[in-house]
Amino acid sequence: MQPSRGASVSSPGRSRRLTLAWLISRRKKSCGKESCGSLTTMTPVAASWLPLSPGERSVAIEVLLGGPLSRTELAGRLNLSAGSLTRLTKPLIESGLLVEVPEAGAPVEVRQGRPSQPLDVVAESLSFVGFKITDDMVYGVVTTLRSEIVARHDRPLTTHDPAEVVDLLGEMADELAGDHPRLAGIGIGVGGLVEDRAVVGESPFLHWSDVPLAELVEERTGLPVVVENDVAALVEAETWFGAGRGLDRFVVLTIGAGIGYGLVLGGKRVPYAEEDRGFGRHWIVNPNGPLTPDGARGSAVSLLTIPNIRYQVQAATGRDRTYEEILRLAAAGEPMPARVIEEAARALGTLVAQIGNFVLPQKILLAGEGVGLMDVAGKTVAETIRAHRHPLAAPIDLETKVSDFHDWARGAAVLAIQVLVLGAVDA
């Protein structure tokens, strides 16, 4: 019997580490000598990449993020001797994960010996699927090993029944596999609490509780799957390949249907037990602010999220308007939309200043479908940040990223790259 909407689906204690090698063994068991639908079976070369030792993993990640790199530069970055680096890179080259590439500006004929050749990865050697599940849509992308989006595929989500959602994800994966046969794995981003990168413990948007999504999608597609909170996945992608690359202290703040927050210290995302359990509902930025159906009075959620901004305007005017309409009217000076957006801008400035005061980040990335607020009221945000900071404090590097849900899907794909290819289980 299929689980119903809002049903609790128990997980059989799935906590195994997912690798490409596991993918091969699983496919052999489930497919035997027959074909497994349209998904192409992975080659033994891909399977031989794992398991990686900690040293091999460090080398692979450094080249993935910074390659091509000369052996001298790579050894310096990782504080390795030439002999140790040779020992670690040899199996990675033999397996095909790393390749030697020509030196820039030097013809092949004059190069002396293999050790002088820089190391790199072949970004197009494998493809990864990333899915972002929202209340009414599934956004899908295919990325390279370096997270470049090479295909997009979206489908409406007409039901929240877990079994039907899994079927939809399977159909989308089948369709993507037709043009990208070397799919290595799937990453899925979900708004809510995710346990062990496998089970959706709680998702208010989907009305789910304890749904073993990774296992269900694995059984449907034959591919290994990683599931993560969508904000956490976005933070990983921006840390590895985006705005936070190379930074020691970095924050991602998202505004949209909800409020998302991710902290990176020492170049690594800091996980926390309350992740996406609605911390913004209790982060009070204006005690005298509005009371909305979702969030405490004057909370970040009440002031900044798109549903609550729309609620405030509708409650005051009796008209239901889209977020884009509200921004346009505010920019034109319409009194009530302008008042609501101005208050939201002050709330955002206060929030950013508080994060800056306590975390001392090198950069804060503002993302999400609600960042249009900055176009209309960015000046108010900046003034509020300054008002809540010490006069001699260094300016906060606040970067705004105009993004769509494909960026969130890309984040899920990056999780798949981290866990399935590199075995970076602590990513």
Contacts in CASP RR format, 6 or more apart in sequence:
PFRMAT RR
TARGET T0000
AUTHOR 0000-0000-0000
METHOD contacts of the structure
MODEL  1
MQPSRGASVSSPGRSRRLTLAWLISRRKKSCGKESCGSLTTMTPVAASWL
PLSPGERSVAIEVLLGGPLSRTELAGRLNLSAGSLTRLTKPLIESGLLVE
VPEAGAPVEVRQGRPSQPLDVVAESLSFVGFKITDDMVYGVVTTLRSEIV
ARHDRPLTTHDPAEVVDLLGEMADELAGDHPRLAGIGIGVGGLVEDRAVV
GESPFLHWSDVPLAELVEERTGLPVVVENDVAALVEAETWFGAGRGLDRF
VVLTIGAGIGYGLVLGGKRVPYAEEDRGFGRHWIVNPNGPLTPDGARGSA
VSLLTIPNIRYQVQAATGRDRTYEEILRLAAAGEPMPARVIEEAARALGT
LVAQIGNFVLPQKILLAGEGVGLMDVAGKTVAETIRAHRHPLAAPIDLET
KVSDFHDWARGAAVLAIQVLVLGAVDA
2 161 0 8 1.000
2 162 0 8 1.000
2 163 0 8 1.000
2 164 0 8 1.000
3 9 0 8 1.000
3 161 0 8 1.000
3 162 0 8 1.000
3 163 0 8 1.000
3 211 0 8 1.000
4 161 0 8 1.000
5 159 0 8 1.000
5 160 0 8 1.000
5 161 0 8 1.000
5 207 0 8 1.000
6 160 0 8 1.000
6 206 0 8 1.000
6 207 0 8 1.000
6 208 0 8 1.000
6 209 0 8 1.000
7 162 0 8 1.000
7 209 0 8 1.000
8 209 0 8 1.000
8 210 0 8 1.000
8 211 0 8 1.000
9 162 0 8 1.000
9 210 0 8 1.000
9 211 0 8 1.000
9 212 0 8 1.000
10 210 0 8 1.000
10 212 0 8 1.000
11 198 0 8 1.000
11 199 0 8 1.000
11 210 0 8 1.000
11 212 0 8 1.000
11 215 0 8 1.000
12 212 0 8 1.000
12 215 0 8 1.000
14 196 0 8 1.000
14 198 0 8 1.000
14 199 0 8 1.000
14 212 0 8 1.000
14 214 0 8 1.000
14 215 0 8 1.000
15 196 0 8 1.000
15 198 0 8 1.000
16 22 0 8 1.000
17 423 0 8 1.000
17 425 0 8 1.000
18 224 0 8 1.000
18 225 0 8 1.000
18 226 0 8 1.000
18 419 0 8 1.000
18 420 0 8 1.000
19 50 0 8 1.000
19 51 0 8 1.000
19 224 0 8 1.000
19 420 0 8 1.000
19 423 0 8 1.000
20 42 0 8 1.000
20 46 0 8 1.000
20 47 0 8 1.000
20 49 0 8 1.000
20 50 0 8 1.000
20 184 0 8 1.000
20 224 0 8 1.000
20 420 0 8 1.000
20 421 0 8 1.000
21 47 0 8 1.000
21 48 0 8 1.000
21 49 0 8 1.000
21 50 0 8 1.000
21 51 0 8 1.000
22 224 0 8 1.000
23 42 0 8 1.000
23 47 0 8 1.000
23 184 0 8 1.000
23 185 0 8 1.000
23 222 0 8 1.000
23 223 0 8 1.000
23 224 0 8 1.000
23 420 0 8 1.000
24 41 0 8 1.000
24 42 0 8 1.000
24 44 0 8 1.000
24 46 0 8 1.000
24 47 0 8 1.000
26 218 0 8 1.000
26 222 0 8 1.000
26 224 0 8 1.000
27 36 0 8 1.000
27 41 0 8 1.000
27 42 0 8 1.000
27 222 0 8 1.000
30 36 0 8 1.000
30 222 0 8 1.000
31 41 0 8 1.000
36 222 0 8 1.000
37 174 0 8 1.000
38 174 0 8 1.000
38 177 0 8 1.000
38 178 0 8 1.000
39 173 0 8 1.000
39 174 0 8 1.000
39 177 0 8 1.000
39 183 0 8 1.000
39 221 0 8 1.000
39 222 0 8 1.000
39 223 0 8 1.000
40 177 0 8 1.000
40 181 0 8 1.000
40 182 0 8 1.000
40 183 0 8 1.000
42 182 0 8 1.000
42 184 0 8 1.000
45 95 0 8 1.000
45 96 0 8 1.000
46 126 0 8 1.000
46 184 0 8 1.000
48 95 0 8 1.000
49 92 0 8 1.000
49 95 0 8 1.000
49 96 0 8 1.000
49 97 0 8 1.000
49 421 0 8 1.000
50 421 0 8 1.000
50 423 0 8 1.000
51 423 0 8 1.000
52 60 0 8 1.000
52 92 0 8 1.000
52 422 0 8 1.000
52 423 0 8 1.000
53 88 0 8 1.000
55 88 0 8 1.000
56 88 0 8 1.000
56 91 0 8 1.000
56 92 0 8 1.000
57 422 0 8 1.000
57 423 0 8 1.000
57 424 0 8 1.000
58 78 0 8 1.000
59 74 0 8 1.000
59 78 0 8 1.000
59 85 0 8 1.000
59 88 0 8 1.000
59 89 0 8 1.000
59 92 0 8 1.000
59 98 0 8 1.000
60 92 0 8 1.000
60 97 0 8 1.000
60 98 0 8 1.000
60 121 0 8 1.000
60 422 0 8 1.000
61 422 0 8 1.000
61 424 0 8 1.000
62 69 0 8 1.000
62 74 0 8 1.000
62 77 0 8 1.000
62 78 0 8 1.000
63 69 0 8 1.000
63 74 0 8 1.000
63 98 0 8 1.000
63 119 0 8 1.000
63 120 0 8 1.000
63 121 0 8 1.000
64 121 0 8 1.000
64 145 0 8 1.000
64 146 0 8 1.000
64 422 0 8 1.000
65 240 0 8 1.000
65 241 0 8 1.000
65 245 0 8 1.000
67 118 0 8 1.000
67 119 0 8 1.000
67 120 0 8 1.000
67 121 0 8 1.000
68 101 0 8 1.000
68 118 0 8 1.000
68 119 0 8 1.000
68 120 0 8 1.000
69 77 0 8 1.000
69 118 0 8 1.000
69 119 0 8 1.000
69 120 0 8 1.000
70 103 0 8 1.000
70 116 0 8 1.000
70 118 0 8 1.000
70 119 0 8 1.000
71 82 0 8 1.000
71 85 0 8 1.000
71 86 0 8 1.000
71 89 0 8 1.000
71 115 0 8 1.000
71 116 0 8 1.000
71 118 0 8 1.000
71 119 0 8 1.000
74 80 0 8 1.000
74 85 0 8 1.000
74 119 0 8 1.000
75 81 0 8 1.000
75 82 0 8 1.000
75 84 0 8 1.000
75 85 0 8 1.000
78 85 0 8 1.000
80 88 0 8 1.000
86 115 0 8 1.000
89 98 0 8 1.000
89 119 0 8 1.000
92 98 0 8 1.000
93 99 0 8 1.000
93 100 0 8 1.000
93 119 0 8 1.000
96 122 0 8 1.000
96 125 0 8 1.000
97 121 0 8 1.000
97 421 0 8 1.000
98 119 0 8 1.000
98 120 0 8 1.000
98 121 0 8 1.000
99 119 0 8 1.000
99 120 0 8 1.000
99 121 0 8 1.000
99 122 0 8 1.000
100 114 0 8 1.000
100 117 0 8 1.000
100 118 0 8 1.000
100 119 0 8 1.000
100 120 0 8 1.000
101 117 0 8 1.000
101 118 0 8 1.000
101 119 0 8 1.000
101 120 0 8 1.000
102 108 0 8 1.000
102 111 0 8 1.000
102 117 0 8 1.000
103 111 0 8 1.000
103 116 0 8 1.000
103 117 0 8 1.000
103 118 0 8 1.000
111 117 0 8 1.000
121 145 0 8 1.000
121 146 0 8 1.000
122 145 0 8 1.000
123 144 0 8 1.000
123 145 0 8 1.000
123 146 0 8 1.000
123 148 0 8 1.000
124 144 0 8 1.000
124 145 0 8 1.000
125 145 0 8 1.000
125 182 0 8 1.000
126 144 0 8 1.000
126 145 0 8 1.000
126 182 0 8 1.000
126 183 0 8 1.000
126 184 0 8 1.000
126 421 0 8 1.000
127 142 0 8 1.000
127 143 0 8 1.000
127 144 0 8 1.000
127 150 0 8 1.000
127 180 0 8 1.000
127 182 0 8 1.000
127 183 0 8 1.000
127 184 0 8 1.000
128 142 0 8 1.000
128 143 0 8 1.000
128 144 0 8 1.000
128 145 0 8 1.000
128 183 0 8 1.000
128 184 0 8 1.000
128 185 0 8 1.000
128 186 0 8 1.000
128 187 0 8 1.000
128 413 0 8 1.000
128 416 0 8 1.000
128 417 0 8 1.000
128 420 0 8 1.000
129 140 0 8 1.000
129 141 0 8 1.000
129 142 0 8 1.000
129 173 0 8 1.000
129 176 0 8 1.000
129 183 0 8 1.000
129 185 0 8 1.000
129 186 0 8 1.000
129 187 0 8 1.000
129 223 0 8 1.000
129 413 0 8 1.000
129 416 0 8 1.000
130 140 0 8 1.000
130 141 0 8 1.000
130 142 0 8 1.000
130 143 0 8 1.000
130 186 0 8 1.000
130 187 0 8 1.000
130 188 0 8 1.000
130 189 0 8 1.000
130 409 0 8 1.000
130 410 0 8 1.000
130 411 0 8 1.000
130 412 0 8 1.000
130 413 0 8 1.000
130 416 0 8 1.000
131 138 0 8 1.000
131 139 0 8 1.000
131 140 0 8 1.000
131 169 0 8 1.000
131 172 0 8 1.000
131 186 0 8 1.000
131 187 0 8 1.000
131 188 0 8 1.000
131 189 0 8 1.000
131 409 0 8 1.000
131 412 0 8 1.000
132 138 0 8 1.000
132 139 0 8 1.000
132 140 0 8 1.000
132 188 0 8 1.000
132 189 0 8 1.000
132 230 0 8 1.000
132 405 0 8 1.000
132 406 0 8 1.000
132 408 0 8 1.000
132 409 0 8 1.000
132 412 0 8 1.000
133 157 0 8 1.000
133 165 0 8 1.000
133 188 0 8 1.000
133 189 0 8 1.000
133 190 0 8 1.000
133 191 0 8 1.000
133 206 0 8 1.000
134 157 0 8 1.000
134 205 0 8 1.000
134 257 0 8 1.000
134 405 0 8 1.000
135 157 0 8 1.000
135 205 0 8 1.000
135 206 0 8 1.000
135 257 0 8 1.000
136 156 0 8 1.000
136 157 0 8 1.000
136 158 0 8 1.000
137 154 0 8 1.000
137 155 0 8 1.000
137 156 0 8 1.000
137 157 0 8 1.000
137 405 0 8 1.000
138 154 0 8 1.000
138 155 0 8 1.000
138 156 0 8 1.000
138 157 0 8 1.000
138 165 0 8 1.000
138 168 0 8 1.000
138 169 0 8 1.000
138 172 0 8 1.000
139 152 0 8 1.000
139 154 0 8 1.000
139 404 0 8 1.000
139 405 0 8 1.000
139 406 0 8 1.000
139 408 0 8 1.000
139 409 0 8 1.000
140 152 0 8 1.000
140 153 0 8 1.000
140 154 0 8 1.000
140 172 0 8 1.000
140 176 0 8 1.000
140 406 0 8 1.000
140 409 0 8 1.000
141 149 0 8 1.000
141 151 0 8 1.000
141 152 0 8 1.000
141 153 0 8 1.000
141 406 0 8 1.000
141 409 0 8 1.000
141 410 0 8 1.000
141 413 0 8 1.000
142 149 0 8 1.000
142 150 0 8 1.000
142 151 0 8 1.000
142 153 0 8 1.000
142 176 0 8 1.000
142 179 0 8 1.000
142 180 0 8 1.000
142 183 0 8 1.000
142 413 0 8 1.000
143 149 0 8 1.000
143 150 0 8 1.000
143 410 0 8 1.000
143 413 0 8 1.000
143 414 0 8 1.000
143 417 0 8 1.000
144 150 0 8 1.000
145 417 0 8 1.000
145 421 0 8 1.000
146 241 0 8 1.000
147 237 0 8 1.000
147 240 0 8 1.000
147 241 0 8 1.000
147 410 0 8 1.000
147 411 0 8 1.000
147 413 0 8 1.000
147 414 0 8 1.000
147 417 0 8 1.000
149 406 0 8 1.000
149 410 0 8 1.000
150 180 0 8 1.000
151 176 0 8 1.000
151 179 0 8 1.000
151 180 0 8 1.000
152 406 0 8 1.000
153 172 0 8 1.000
153 175 0 8 1.000
153 176 0 8 1.000
155 168 0 8 1.000
155 171 0 8 1.000
155 172 0 8 1.000
157 165 0 8 1.000
157 168 0 8 1.000
159 165 0 8 1.000
160 206 0 8 1.000
160 207 0 8 1.000
160 208 0 8 1.000
162 208 0 8 1.000
162 211 0 8 1.000
162 213 0 8 1.000
162 216 0 8 1.000
163 216 0 8 1.000
165 206 0 8 1.000
166 213 0 8 1.000
166 216 0 8 1.000
166 217 0 8 1.000
166 220 0 8 1.000
167 220 0 8 1.000
169 186 0 8 1.000
169 188 0 8 1.000
169 217 0 8 1.000
169 220 0 8 1.000
169 221 0 8 1.000
170 217 0 8 1.000
170 220 0 8 1.000
170 221 0 8 1.000
173 183 0 8 1.000
173 186 0 8 1.000
173 217 0 8 1.000
173 220 0 8 1.000
173 221 0 8 1.000
173 223 0 8 1.000
174 221 0 8 1.000
176 183 0 8 1.000
177 183 0 8 1.000
183 223 0 8 1.000
184 223 0 8 1.000
184 416 0 8 1.000
184 420 0 8 1.000
184 421 0 8 1.000
185 223 0 8 1.000
185 224 0 8 1.000
185 225 0 8 1.000
185 416 0 8 1.000
185 420 0 8 1.000
186 217 0 8 1.000
186 221 0 8 1.000
186 223 0 8 1.000
186 224 0 8 1.000
186 225 0 8 1.000
186 226 0 8 1.000
186 416 0 8 1.000
187 225 0 8 1.000
187 226 0 8 1.000
187 227 0 8 1.000
187 228 0 8 1.000
187 233 0 8 1.000
187 412 0 8 1.000
187 413 0 8 1.000
187 415 0 8 1.000
187 416 0 8 1.000
188 213 0 8 1.000
188 214 0 8 1.000
188 217 0 8 1.000
188 225 0 8 1.000
188 226 0 8 1.000
188 227 0 8 1.000
188 228 0 8 1.000
188 412 0 8 1.000
189 227 0 8 1.000
189 228 0 8 1.000
189 229 0 8 1.000
189 230 0 8 1.000
189 233 0 8 1.000
189 408 0 8 1.000
189 409 0 8 1.000
189 411 0 8 1.000
189 412 0 8 1.000
189 415 0 8 1.000
190 200 0 8 1.000
190 203 0 8 1.000
190 206 0 8 1.000
190 213 0 8 1.000
190 227 0 8 1.000
190 228 0 8 1.000
190 229 0 8 1.000
190 230 0 8 1.000
191 203 0 8 1.000
191 205 0 8 1.000
191 206 0 8 1.000
191 229 0 8 1.000
191 230 0 8 1.000
191 231 0 8 1.000
191 276 0 8 1.000
192 200 0 8 1.000
192 201 0 8 1.000
192 202 0 8 1.000
192 203 0 8 1.000
192 204 0 8 1.000
192 205 0 8 1.000
192 229 0 8 1.000
192 230 0 8 1.000
192 276 0 8 1.000
192 277 0 8 1.000
193 200 0 8 1.000
193 201 0 8 1.000
193 202 0 8 1.000
193 203 0 8 1.000
193 229 0 8 1.000
193 275 0 8 1.000
193 276 0 8 1.000
193 277 0 8 1.000
194 200 0 8 1.000
194 201 0 8 1.000
194 227 0 8 1.000
194 228 0 8 1.000
194 229 0 8 1.000
194 232 0 8 1.000
194 275 0 8 1.000
195 201 0 8 1.000
197 214 0 8 1.000
197 226 0 8 1.000
197 227 0 8 1.000
197 228 0 8 1.000
197 415 0 8 1.000
197 419 0 8 1.000
198 212 0 8 1.000
198 213 0 8 1.000
198 214 0 8 1.000
198 215 0 8 1.000
198 225 0 8 1.000
198 226 0 8 1.000
198 227 0 8 1.000
199 210 0 8 1.000
199 211 0 8 1.000
199 212 0 8 1.000
199 213 0 8 1.000
199 214 0 8 1.000
199 227 0 8 1.000
200 206 0 8 1.000
200 208 0 8 1.000
200 209 0 8 1.000
200 210 0 8 1.000
200 211 0 8 1.000
200 213 0 8 1.000
200 227 0 8 1.000
201 208 0 8 1.000
201 209 0 8 1.000
201 210 0 8 1.000
201 211 0 8 1.000
202 208 0 8 1.000
202 209 0 8 1.000
202 277 0 8 1.000
203 209 0 8 1.000
203 211 0 8 1.000
205 257 0 8 1.000
213 225 0 8 1.000
213 227 0 8 1.000
214 225 0 8 1.000
214 226 0 8 1.000
214 227 0 8 1.000
215 225 0 8 1.000
217 223 0 8 1.000
217 225 0 8 1.000
218 224 0 8 1.000
218 225 0 8 1.000
224 416 0 8 1.000
224 420 0 8 1.000
225 416 0 8 1.000
226 412 0 8 1.000
226 415 0 8 1.000
226 416 0 8 1.000
226 419 0 8 1.000
226 420 0 8 1.000
228 236 0 8 1.000
228 412 0 8 1.000
228 415 0 8 1.000
229 275 0 8 1.000
229 276 0 8 1.000
230 276 0 8 1.000
230 408 0 8 1.000
230 412 0 8 1.000
231 252 0 8 1.000
231 254 0 8 1.000
231 260 0 8 1.000
231 261 0 8 1.000
231 262 0 8 1.000
231 275 0 8 1.000
231 276 0 8 1.000
232 262 0 8 1.000
232 269 0 8 1.000
232 271 0 8 1.000
232 275 0 8 1.000
232 276 0 8 1.000
233 408 0 8 1.000
233 411 0 8 1.000
233 412 0 8 1.000
233 414 0 8 1.000
233 415 0 8 1.000
234 252 0 8 1.000
234 254 0 8 1.000
234 367 0 8 1.000
234 407 0 8 1.000
234 408 0 8 1.000
234 411 0 8 1.000
235 252 0 8 1.000
235 262 0 8 1.000
235 264 0 8 1.000
235 269 0 8 1.000
236 269 0 8 1.000
236 411 0 8 1.000
236 414 0 8 1.000
236 415 0 8 1.000
236 418 0 8 1.000
236 427 0 8 1.000
237 407 0 8 1.000
237 410 0 8 1.000
237 411 0 8 1.000
237 413 0 8 1.000
237 414 0 8 1.000
238 244 0 8 1.000
238 245 0 8 1.000
238 250 0 8 1.000
238 252 0 8 1.000
238 365 0 8 1.000
238 367 0 8 1.000
239 245 0 8 1.000
239 247 0 8 1.000
239 250 0 8 1.000
239 264 0 8 1.000
239 267 0 8 1.000
239 268 0 8 1.000
239 269 0 8 1.000
240 414 0 8 1.000
240 418 0 8 1.000
241 414 0 8 1.000
243 250 0 8 1.000
243 363 0 8 1.000
243 365 0 8 1.000
243 399 0 8 1.000
243 401 0 8 1.000
244 250 0 8 1.000
244 264 0 8 1.000
244 363 0 8 1.000
244 365 0 8 1.000
246 267 0 8 1.000
247 264 0 8 1.000
247 267 0 8 1.000
247 362 0 8 1.000
247 363 0 8 1.000
248 265 0 8 1.000
248 266 0 8 1.000
248 267 0 8 1.000
248 362 0 8 1.000
249 264 0 8 1.000
249 265 0 8 1.000
249 266 0 8 1.000
249 359 0 8 1.000
249 360 0 8 1.000
249 361 0 8 1.000
249 362 0 8 1.000
250 263 0 8 1.000
250 264 0 8 1.000
250 267 0 8 1.000
250 361 0 8 1.000
250 362 0 8 1.000
250 363 0 8 1.000
250 364 0 8 1.000
250 365 0 8 1.000
251 261 0 8 1.000
251 262 0 8 1.000
251 263 0 8 1.000
251 264 0 8 1.000
251 355 0 8 1.000
251 356 0 8 1.000
251 359 0 8 1.000
251 361 0 8 1.000
251 363 0 8 1.000
251 364 0 8 1.000
251 365 0 8 1.000
252 260 0 8 1.000
252 261 0 8 1.000
252 262 0 8 1.000
252 264 0 8 1.000
252 364 0 8 1.000
252 365 0 8 1.000
252 367 0 8 1.000
253 259 0 8 1.000
253 260 0 8 1.000
253 261 0 8 1.000
253 262 0 8 1.000
253 351 0 8 1.000
253 352 0 8 1.000
253 355 0 8 1.000
253 364 0 8 1.000
253 365 0 8 1.000
253 366 0 8 1.000
253 367 0 8 1.000
254 260 0 8 1.000
254 261 0 8 1.000
254 366 0 8 1.000
254 367 0 8 1.000
254 368 0 8 1.000
255 304 0 8 1.000
255 305 0 8 1.000
255 306 0 8 1.000
255 348 0 8 1.000
255 366 0 8 1.000
255 368 0 8 1.000
255 370 0 8 1.000
255 371 0 8 1.000
255 373 0 8 1.000
256 304 0 8 1.000
256 305 0 8 1.000
256 306 0 8 1.000
256 368 0 8 1.000
256 369 0 8 1.000
256 370 0 8 1.000
257 305 0 8 1.000
257 306 0 8 1.000
257 307 0 8 1.000
257 369 0 8 1.000
258 280 0 8 1.000
258 301 0 8 1.000
258 305 0 8 1.000
258 306 0 8 1.000
258 307 0 8 1.000
259 278 0 8 1.000
259 279 0 8 1.000
259 280 0 8 1.000
259 283 0 8 1.000
259 300 0 8 1.000
259 301 0 8 1.000
259 304 0 8 1.000
259 305 0 8 1.000
260 276 0 8 1.000
260 280 0 8 1.000
261 279 0 8 1.000
261 280 0 8 1.000
262 269 0 8 1.000
262 270 0 8 1.000
263 269 0 8 1.000
263 270 0 8 1.000
263 359 0 8 1.000
264 270 0 8 1.000
268 426 0 8 1.000
268 427 0 8 1.000
269 427 0 8 1.000
278 301 0 8 1.000
280 295 0 8 1.000
280 299 0 8 1.000
280 300 0 8 1.000
280 301 0 8 1.000
281 294 0 8 1.000
281 295 0 8 1.000
281 296 0 8 1.000
281 299 0 8 1.000
281 300 0 8 1.000
281 301 0 8 1.000
281 302 0 8 1.000
282 295 0 8 1.000
282 296 0 8 1.000
282 299 0 8 1.000
283 299 0 8 1.000
283 300 0 8 1.000
283 301 0 8 1.000
283 351 0 8 1.000
284 296 0 8 1.000
284 297 0 8 1.000
284 298 0 8 1.000
284 299 0 8 1.000
285 298 0 8 1.000
285 299 0 8 1.000
285 300 0 8 1.000
285 303 0 8 1.000
285 347 0 8 1.000
285 350 0 8 1.000
285 351 0 8 1.000
285 354 0 8 1.000
286 298 0 8 1.000
286 303 0 8 1.000
286 343 0 8 1.000
286 346 0 8 1.000
286 347 0 8 1.000
286 350 0 8 1.000
287 297 0 8 1.000
287 298 0 8 1.000
288 297 0 8 1.000
288 298 0 8 1.000
289 297 0 8 1.000
289 298 0 8 1.000
289 302 0 8 1.000
289 303 0 8 1.000
289 343 0 8 1.000
290 297 0 8 1.000
290 298 0 8 1.000
290 302 0 8 1.000
290 303 0 8 1.000
290 308 0 8 1.000
290 312 0 8 1.000
290 343 0 8 1.000
291 297 0 8 1.000
291 298 0 8 1.000
291 302 0 8 1.000
292 301 0 8 1.000
292 302 0 8 1.000
292 308 0 8 1.000
292 311 0 8 1.000
292 312 0 8 1.000
293 308 0 8 1.000
293 311 0 8 1.000
294 301 0 8 1.000
294 302 0 8 1.000
294 305 0 8 1.000
294 307 0 8 1.000
294 308 0 8 1.000
295 301 0 8 1.000
295 302 0 8 1.000
295 308 0 8 1.000
296 302 0 8 1.000
298 347 0 8 1.000
300 347 0 8 1.000
300 351 0 8 1.000
301 308 0 8 1.000
302 308 0 8 1.000
303 343 0 8 1.000
303 344 0 8 1.000
303 347 0 8 1.000
304 344 0 8 1.000
304 347 0 8 1.000
304 348 0 8 1.000
304 351 0 8 1.000
304 373 0 8 1.000
306 323 0 8 1.000
306 369 0 8 1.000
306 370 0 8 1.000
309 323 0 8 1.000
309 326 0 8 1.000
309 340 0 8 1.000
309 341 0 8 1.000
309 344 0 8 1.000
310 320 0 8 1.000
310 321 0 8 1.000
310 322 0 8 1.000
310 323 0 8 1.000
310 326 0 8 1.000
312 340 0 8 1.000
313 319 0 8 1.000
313 321 0 8 1.000
313 326 0 8 1.000
313 336 0 8 1.000
313 337 0 8 1.000
313 340 0 8 1.000
314 320 0 8 1.000
314 321 0 8 1.000
316 336 0 8 1.000
316 340 0 8 1.000
317 336 0 8 1.000
321 329 0 8 1.000
321 337 0 8 1.000
323 369 0 8 1.000
323 370 0 8 1.000
326 337 0 8 1.000
326 340 0 8 1.000
326 341 0 8 1.000
327 337 0 8 1.000
327 341 0 8 1.000
327 372 0 8 1.000
327 373 0 8 1.000
327 375 0 8 1.000
327 376 0 8 1.000
329 337 0 8 1.000
329 338 0 8 1.000
330 337 0 8 1.000
330 338 0 8 1.000
330 340 0 8 1.000
330 341 0 8 1.000
330 342 0 8 1.000
330 376 0 8 1.000
330 377 0 8 1.000
331 375 0 8 1.000
331 376 0 8 1.000
341 373 0 8 1.000
341 376 0 8 1.000
341 377 0 8 1.000
342 377 0 8 1.000
342 380 0 8 1.000
344 373 0 8 1.000
344 377 0 8 1.000
345 373 0 8 1.000
345 376 0 8 1.000
345 377 0 8 1.000
345 378 0 8 1.000
345 380 0 8 1.000
345 381 0 8 1.000
345 384 0 8 1.000
346 380 0 8 1.000
346 381 0 8 1.000
346 384 0 8 1.000
348 366 0 8 1.000
348 373 0 8 1.000
348 381 0 8 1.000
348 384 0 8 1.000
349 380 0 8 1.000
349 381 0 8 1.000
349 382 0 8 1.000
349 384 0 8 1.000
349 385 0 8 1.000
349 388 0 8 1.000
350 384 0 8 1.000
350 388 0 8 1.000
352 364 0 8 1.000
352 366 0 8 1.000
352 381 0 8 1.000
352 385 0 8 1.000
352 396 0 8 1.000
352 398 0 8 1.000
353 384 0 8 1.000
353 385 0 8 1.000
353 387 0 8 1.000
353 388 0 8 1.000
353 389 0 8 1.000
353 396 0 8 1.000
354 388 0 8 1.000
355 361 0 8 1.000
355 364 0 8 1.000
356 364 0 8 1.000
356 389 0 8 1.000
356 396 0 8 1.000
357 388 0 8 1.000
357 389 0 8 1.000
357 393 0 8 1.000
361 396 0 8 1.000
361 397 0 8 1.000
362 397 0 8 1.000
363 397 0 8 1.000
363 398 0 8 1.000
363 399 0 8 1.000
364 396 0 8 1.000
364 397 0 8 1.000
364 398 0 8 1.000
364 399 0 8 1.000
365 399 0 8 1.000
365 400 0 8 1.000
365 401 0 8 1.000
366 374 0 8 1.000
366 398 0 8 1.000
366 399 0 8 1.000
366 400 0 8 1.000
366 401 0 8 1.000
367 400 0 8 1.000
367 401 0 8 1.000
367 403 0 8 1.000
367 407 0 8 1.000
368 401 0 8 1.000
368 403 0 8 1.000
369 403 0 8 1.000
369 404 0 8 1.000
369 405 0 8 1.000
371 400 0 8 1.000
371 401 0 8 1.000
371 402 0 8 1.000
371 403 0 8 1.000
372 402 0 8 1.000
373 381 0 8 1.000
374 381 0 8 1.000
374 400 0 8 1.000
385 396 0 8 1.000
385 398 0 8 1.000
389 396 0 8 1.000
401 407 0 8 1.000
415 427 0 8 1.000
418 424 0 8 1.000
418 427 0 8 1.000
419 425 0 8 1.000
419 427 0 8 1.000
END
